[in-house]
């Protein structure tokens, strides 16, 4: 597997190197063109001055033009910087400001260009036989009855080329320093990314292997810091879920063991009970049936939870009388509340709008909520049930004056497996299933609670708008 560092070095640095090479070459060409153009302009200026002087001398009839040209060449003031030559009609060098003579075979393309050009001027950049690179400009100055036909200026490009090489070398060194800086800073930056990513990856692997205690230290408030927070939050959630799951398994095991122990104990007792002891037999059978119902209810709750988790919790909706189902659920628990010496108050409305829902599932919701209210209240507490129509909604409220729910537990009470009070009976999935059922009906289930004051569960369901909705279940049950 190629690392991020390797990919960065191959991809980014390749582009950077190409850019720097292009810049270096572009700089060399630009500065070379600038220097050469400057030298050419200087030669042009000097050539124009010399040719202008010759032309002015030609206007004077009393002047020996050939002698004057010789004088101009021999007394040339810029001989240290460039060389002035006088050429004849054949393009041969007759006289030079340096006093050196040139062989007749010396090529002078600039003279040929001047002769053939309308401007009477020609240019040349090349290398002498000595290996010295020069630039020359030739200007025609045809003088009647004179041996001279042109003036030529030539300058050595050796110093210019040396300066060009030094400038290009300096720019190349600068590019190399830039490249090194980019490499060092890039590697440092990549390292600052790769190391946290490796830490996150290592932590994720440990979490995947079951180590939920691992946490990552947050070092920066950036995207990596955000990723660190997400991983840590995920670990917290997984740890919490794992703890809740373990508590759920322990709770369910205990909940299942209690009725099974009662059934087993009474079964053994009844085996030794004489047939004529009708009171003992009746009591034992009642307990066995009661605990069997309790087991069936728990198993059905677990099955509902399994269906909810797999998305197989279905509803068989009909046009239904919600008040009748609420009345049945209340009736089931009024006797229990009396036995437990708790006050049960039912504010029964005269009528409620019909709803389009699943009778058994909505009754299951009412039973679960009222059962929880009784379960989490003590002797002398009050449970209140009320229902009313509000606009297009039906609102059912079940409240109690029990212990209430702590503020830190309230956001989690409808999560699967969660139990705010581990000392109370229950699996911790009833509210999750009830919330799912209400949601499938297009309603909401809201819990309001204050610790030490009590709890209110508010169920809101949409009332039917069309009272002619079919009373029979649809052909395909609605999800």
PyMOL commands that set and color helices and strands:
alter all, ss='L'
color gray80, all
select helices_A, chain A and resi 4-58+65-74+109-116+158-208+223-272+278-310+322-339+359-375+407-410+430-440
alter helices_A, ss='H'
color red, helices_A
select strands_A, chain A and resi 83-87+93-96+121-127+133-140+150-156+318-320+343-347+355-357+382-390+393-400+444-450+454-462
alter strands_A, ss='S'
color yellow, strands_A
deselect
rebuild
show_as cartoon
